Amino acid sequence: MKLLRFGPAGAEKPGMMDSTGAIRDLSSVIDDVNGATLGAAQLAKLAALDPASLPEIDSATRLGPPVGNVGKVVCVGLNYSDHAEEAGQPIPAEPVLFMKAPSAICGPNDDVVKPRDSTKLDWEVELGIVIGKHASYVSEEEALDYVAGYTVVNDVSERAFQTEGTGQWTKGKSHDTFCPFGPVVVTTDEITDPQTLDVWLDVDGERMQTGNTRTMIFTVKTIVSYISRHMSLQPGDIIPTGTPPGVGLGFKPPKFLNEGNVVTLGIEGIGDLRNKIVAMPPA
């Protein structure tokens, strides 16, 4: 099942994507796609619906972030061995965690705003875990039971903010629009093994990143278990799981994004994002 949200920013409605790719309106069934509707019992009720019985929405309608009211975005850094190598970093002994502010969240095809002082704007395609129930101190063996589904995240990063000066990762990852994700949440019945998915990213049609989740250092179940030992995870929380090689910082010389560039990215079985880089409006 592919769940989504559609409509103007801040006024999205719940929906699902049927087998033909058409958007179906779920607003007569649930109020929103959020933590309250991502539990196993609620998902089972939605899966029992006949999509053809639901109103079809114009395909030109804006897609919003497919989960509303996200409590937190907990990210994993340096989680592909070849990406750690291109970054000149040792293979981490345990997951590297940082946060993106929920205010950075935007829709899968929304514009990304380049901050006023930005000089090193970068891209990262990542598999996103969507949590389905409260998780605290869960074992690796049980961890996947706490996952509602998966999505695609563009972990937009400002490298100067992230690594220079005081070098705060959260500061370099949390500007408004720095967390486009979607286009859908694909439930775990459709993705039974998250460690076999092809991932890719292009800038202006040029392939920059190609990878597969099988080369992740820490798997989805390890990540969920590990994070749950350090903070509780709530339904609707998002966990971007790291990126394969090919980020702008890794090129020699580095390549960074400017106004007008278009970043397209996707993951097998989930879908694609398209984000145009635009200037920040004047004060």
Buried (B, 14 or more C-beta within 10 A) or exposed (E): BBBBBBBEEEEBBBBBBBEEEBBBBBBEBBEBBBBBBBBEEBBEEBEEBEBEEBEBBEEEBBBBBBBBEBBBBBBBBBBBBEBBBBBEEEEBEEBBBBBBBBEBBBBBBBBBBBBEEBEBBBBBBBBBBBBBBBBEEBEBEEBBBBBBBBBBBBBBBBBBBBBEEEEEBEBBBBBBBBBBBBBBBBBBEEBEEBEEBBBBBBBEEEEBBBBBBEBBBBBBBBBBBBBBEEBBBBBBBBBBBBBBBBBBBBEEEEBBBEEEBBBBBBBBBBBBBBBBBBBBEEE
